[in-house]
Amino acid sequence: MQPNQFPTYPPEQLSAIYLNGISPESMNYDFGCKHIKQKRFKEMLANDKDVFFASTRLSNPVFRFRAGQEIDIENPFAFGKRGKCIGHMDYLYRGFRMRGFLIQYID
């Protein structure tokens, strides 16, 4: 899988997804943890379950998570109700500075 081949939820589906009661501004579909190549993220993996990125704008974030923090996930399109924040990375998307949090399902 190429780095640009991680599809995201469309806005009409994204409004039904909540992380600790807050809807993310952007979120990609779940993908296998085998696609994670960065050592700092690989070391933090809790198990071999799927992971996803949830993003918010860096200038005015709607949520913040710490590495190791457990998160309640309400997602009618995927299974798994709890997740663990593995870490975050900052990036630029269409002129917006974003912060993406890597979250792994733990149950």
Beta strands, then each sheet from edge to edge (+ up, - down):
strand 1: 18-19
strand 2: 26-27
strand 3: 51-57
strand 4: 70-74
strand 5: 82-93
strand 6: 96-105
sheet 1: 1+ 4- 5+ 6- 3+ 2-
end
